[in-house]
Amino acid sequence: MIIHVLLLTLLAPLLAACAGAQTPRSSAPSVIAQRPSVRAALDTLRVANAWTLEEQVSICEIPAPPFGEARRAEEFRRRLVALGLSDARIDAEGNVIARRRGVARHPTVVLSGHLDTVFPESTNVNVTRQGTLFKGPGIGDDCRGLAIVLAVARALASAGVQTQGDILFVGTVGEEGPGNLRGVRHLFTKEMRDSIDYFISVDGTGLGLTNRAVGSHRYRVFFEGPGGHSYGAFGMPNPAHALGRAIAGIAELRVPSDPKTTFSVGVLEGGTSVNSIPASVAMDVDLRSESPEALDSLDADFRVALQRALEAERARWPGSRVPLHLRIDTTGIRPAGAQPDTARIVRAGLDAARALGFTSELSSGSTDANLPMSLGVPAITIDGGGTGRGAHSLAEEYDDGERGWLGPQWAALIALSLAGVR
């Protein structure tokens, strides 16, 4: 017993030193914010706010349509290299990834914005400015997020902040609807599978925090037949009529209000002329919920409504042998999920906001964070500061106001509280 006590006494300082190398003494944002290097980084983000805005505008004036993000990605990578992250690279899916190494290499924290927009290649992406107000497609969603990723990387380097874990600065492709989260999906299932401990997405404007992922199932539904003359071929099943029956059936679906669950028919297409029975008609359908179970239940009811519409249109013309077919193409699947309000990453976000002098509200949304949440990886999405309106429109606006720099400060403080500061 005496020998055991003596050994523990002798080893205690060594064990304590090792523990200190592995885990920061305190990860509370209010404590971390007072450390000299972190304070210097936060001050840099405030003082160099004009630099952040310049990055936001200049990167926004590089087109990045769905599946056409390569030019913006390469420029984003180049800027990360210029900030000292020489290993910045573009992965097989098109994501930009740069690693800032910590002394212990663990945990690994991702700070990310998305590269893509909803606008086609031909869109005029010039940004105009009036004081603190900027106007241009994508200026808030998500050029603001990309600028914050760059600003945080620059501030940490200039202040010499040394972290325990690694911080990855990332720009993802395919966040918007057509992309179906292909960038972040690749990141978590292939490129960095099982190696990311925390994921922070910066997306949009304001000072809100998203910790609940709204899942969505998106489909293009076709009703198809041979078509014919509206008078001469009358008496056969009509794909357009079947589509109408399907829409009516969808409109009558019952969904819970909590968890919020929704459905919508957003696009209708088909037909050749007013005097033709169309050969093919289609609709785009969006189903959403915060609950995976509620979303799956809605999906099942939706499919029943389609099948009933098909059978009803066939039954309307019992004497016809003309075929009528239903086809369902999946255009997007975003998993639902949630981080508890008490999760460390959520508390870090809320505590970091308080340390900076504001209160953030928790909300639900559909962002890159959906994917890691569905896999059980701690993930949140935060707004990028300022105010905005008109997202996904050509008239999109971002107003930096008097304290727009709070956005990058918030992102930096959350990332540092999770990575740990040496």
N, C-alpha and C positions, 0 to 999 in steps of 0.2 A: 504493500500500500504506500509506504514512504517513497519507494522508487517511482511508482506511478505518479504521485503528487509532484515529486521533483522534476520528472520528465515534462509534465504538463506545464509546470512553472517556467521551465527553460524554453519550451516550445511556444508558449503563449504569444510572445512578441512576434515570432515568425508567422504563426497562424493568423494573427491580426493583420500583419502586413500583407499576407496573401489574400485575405478576405477583402482588404481595402483595394487591392489590385483588380479584384473581380467585380466588386459591387461598390458604387458610389455611396458615400456616407449618407446622402439624402438626395432623393430624386424629385422632391417637391419643387415645382416651378418657381414658387416664391423665393426659395432658398437658392436655386440655381441662378436665378436672375440677378442675384447680388454678387455673384462671383465676378472678379475683374474682367476676365476674358469674355464671359457671356454678356456682361454689361456693355463692354466695348462693341460686341457684335450687334447688340440691340440698338446701340447708339448709331452705329454705322447704317443700319437699315432705315433709321429715321432721317439722318443727315443726308444719306445718298438716295433719298426717295425719288429724286429726278432721274437718276440712273435707272432705277427699276421701271419707271414709266417709259423711258426711252426704249428699254428692252421690250416692254409690253407692246409698244406701237410697232417697232421695227420687225419683230417676229410675226406680228399679226398681218403685216403686209406681204407675207410669203404665203401663197395659196396652199391649203391643206385639205382638199376635198376628201370625202370618204374613199379609202383605198388609194389615195394620191398624196400621202403625207411625206414622201421621200425627201423633197426639197427642204421642207421645214425641219424634218428630223436631222438632216445633215448639218444644217445651220445651227440647230440646237446643240448637237454634239460638238461642233466647232467652238461654240461659246463656252461650253463646259471645259473643254481642253484649255482654252485661253484663261480660264479661272484657276488653272493648276491641276485639274482632274485629267491627267494625261491618259488614263486608261479608258476614257469615255468611248463607248462603242455602240454600234447598232446591231441588234440581235436578228435572228432569222425571220422574225415576224415584222420587224421594223421599229421596235421600241429602242429608245436611247437609254443607255444605262451607264452611270459613272459612280464609282465607289470611293468614298472618303473613309480611309481606314482608321479604326480606333485602336487603342493600345491593347485591349483584350479581345477585339474582333467579335465580341458578342455583348448584347444582342444586335441583330441586324434590323435597322429601321429604314423603311422606304419613304421618301418624300417625292410625290409624283404629281404631274399635271398631264393633261391629254393633248396630243398634237393635232388631232383631227377636228374639222368643223362639219357642219351640215350642208355647206354651200358647194355648188358645182365649180368646176375648174374655171369657168368663164366669169365668175363673180368678180366685180370690182372690189378689191380688198383695201383700197386706200383708206387711211384713218385721218379724220379731221379733228382739230382741237380748238376749244374755246375755253380758256382758263383751265379749270380742273376737269372739264367735261370732254370726253373723247367719244367719237362716233365712228363705228366701222364694224363690219360683220365679224363676229367672233372676239371682239375686243374684251368682253368679260368672260365668255365661255369658249375657249379656256386660255386665251392669251394671258389673262391675268394670272392664272395658275402657273403657266410656264415661266412668266417673269418672276414670280415669287420663288420658284425652285432655283432659278439662277441667282436671285438676290441673296437667298439664304446661303448658297454655296460660296458666294463672294464674301459675305460678311464673316462667316466662320473662318475662312482662310485669312482674311485681313486681320482678324482679331486673334488668330492663333489658338482658337478653341480646340482643346484636346478631349476627345470623347472616349468612353470605355468601349462602346460598340461601334460597328460600322454604320455609316449613313449612306444610302444609295439615293442618288438624284436621278430621277427617271422621267422620261416623256413617253407616254404610251400612245399607240395607234388604236383606232377602232373603238373609241369609247361611245361615240354617237350611234344612233339607231342602226344604220346599215352595217356598222362594224361589228355589232353583236359582242362587244367586249373582247374582241380577238386579241388585242395587245396584252391586257392584264390576264386574260385566260392563258395565253402562252407563257407569261411570266411565272404564274403560279403552278402550272401543270407540267411545264417543260424546262424553261430556261433556268429558273431558280426554285424548283420544286422542293418543298420542305426546308428551305433555308432562309425564309423571311419571318421575322418575329413580330413586327408591327408594320402596318401599312397606313400611310396618311396621304389621302388624295386632296389636292387643292383644286376646287372646281367652282367657278362662278364668283359672285360678289356678295358683300355683306359680311356679317360676323356670326353666322349660324353654324351649327355642328350637326352633321347627319350620322346617327348611329343605328338607324334602322333602314334596311335595304328593301325597297319596293321591287319585288320580282315582276317580270312580265313575260308573257307568251305572245308572240306575234305571228300571225299566219296570213298567207294569201290563199283565199278559197276560190276555187273555180267550179262552175257548173257548165258542162259541155255536152253538145249534141251535134248533129249534122247541119243544123240550120236550114233555112228555106224561106220561101216567099210568105209574107205575112197573110196573104189571102189564099194563094194557091196551095200552100202547105199547111194551112190551118188545121188543127186537130192533133198536132203532135206536142209532146212535152216541150215547154219553152224554158231554156236556161235562165232567162231574165226573170221569168215568173218564179222559178225555183229560188233564185237569189232573193227575190222579194219576200217569199215565204220564210227564207232563212233569216233575213234581217228582222222580220216581225217576231220570229221565235227568239232571237237573241235579245230583242228589246224587252221581252217578258221574263228574262232570267231574273232570279232572286239572289241577291248577294248580301252578306253581312255588312253592317256599318262599322263594326269593330271585331276583327281587324278590317280596316278599310279595304274594300275589294271592288274593282271597277271593270267595265267592259265598254268597248266602243268600236263601231264600224267607221273607219276613217276615209277610205278611198273606194270608189266604185268605177269599174272600167268594163268596156265591152260593147259589142254591137257594131254593125256596119252602116245601117240606114234605118230610117223610120219605117220602111215597108219590108223589113227583113226580120225573120226570127233569127236571133243571133246564134252563132255556132259556139260562142264562148263568152262568158261574162265572169268578172272576178271582183272580189272585195278584199280589202286589207282590214284585219281585225286585231285589236290590241286588248289583252286581258292582263289585269294587274292586281297585286295584293302584297301586303307586308307579310302575310302568312303563307308558307309553302303549302300547307294543307288546304287552306281556302283557295289558293290559286289552282291547285290540282283538281279540287272539287268543281270550280268554275269551268275549268278546261273540259272536264267530263260532261258537264251539262251543255256546254257549247257544242260539243261533238254530237250529242243527242239531238239538239236543235237542227243541226245541219242534216242529219240522217232523216229526221222527220220531214223536213222540207223536201228532200229528194223523193221520199216515198209519196208525199202528198201530191207533188206535181205529176209523178208517174200515174198515180191513181186517178187524177183528174181526167186523163185521157186513156181509158181502159182499152179502147179499140185500136190504139196505135202501137206499132211494133218498133217505132223509132227509139233508139237508146238515149238515155240521159245519164250522165256520169258526174260524180262528185270527186274533186281532187283537192287535197289540202297540202300546201307547201309551207314548211316552217321557215320564217324569215328572221326570227330572233328569239332566243331564250335567255332571259336574265334571271338568275336565281334570287329568291328572297332570302332574308336572313336578318339578324339583329345582334348588336352588342348591348349587353345589359347596361343600364345607366351607371351601375357600380363598377363596370369593367375598368381596369387600370388605364387603358388608352382613352376612355371617355372621361374619366376623372382628370387625367393629364390635360385634356383639352379644356375642360371647364376651369380647372385650377390655373392653367396658364392664362386664360382670359381674365380671371380675377386679378392675377398678379400684374397684368397690364392695365388694369383699371376699367374693365368692362365686363358685362355679363352676357354669356352666349346661351342661346336657346337650342334645345335638342329637337331634332326633326327627322322625318323619313325622306328618302329620295332614291333615285335610280342613277347610280354612278359607278365608276370603276371599283369602288369599295364593295359592291355587291358580291363580286366573285370571291375575294378572300373571306368575307363574312360567311358565305355559304360553306367554305372549307374549314371554318373554325379558327381562322387566323385573325387576331385582333386588328380591326380596321375601322377607320372613320373617314368621313369627308368633311373638310372645313371650307368655308367661304374665304375669299381672298381679300376682304376689306373693301372699303369704298361702298358705293351703291351702283346698281345697274338696273336696266330695264330693256325689254325688247330682245331677250335672248332668242337665238335661232331666227332672227329677222334681219333684213338688210339695214334696218334702222337701229341696230343694237347700240346701246350707250353704256359707258362706264364713267362714273364721276368719282374722282379720288378724294374730293372734299378736303377737309382740314386735317384728317387723321388717317389717310389711306395707308400710311406706313404701318398701322397696327396689324394689317393682314400678314405681311412678311414677318413681323416680329412674333406674331402668334404662331405661325408655322415653325419658326426657328425654335421657340421656347418649348413647344410640344415635342419636337424631334429630339431636342437635347435632354428633356426630362425622361424620355424613353430610352435613349441611347446611353445616358449617364455621362456626366462631365468629370474628367480626371482632376 
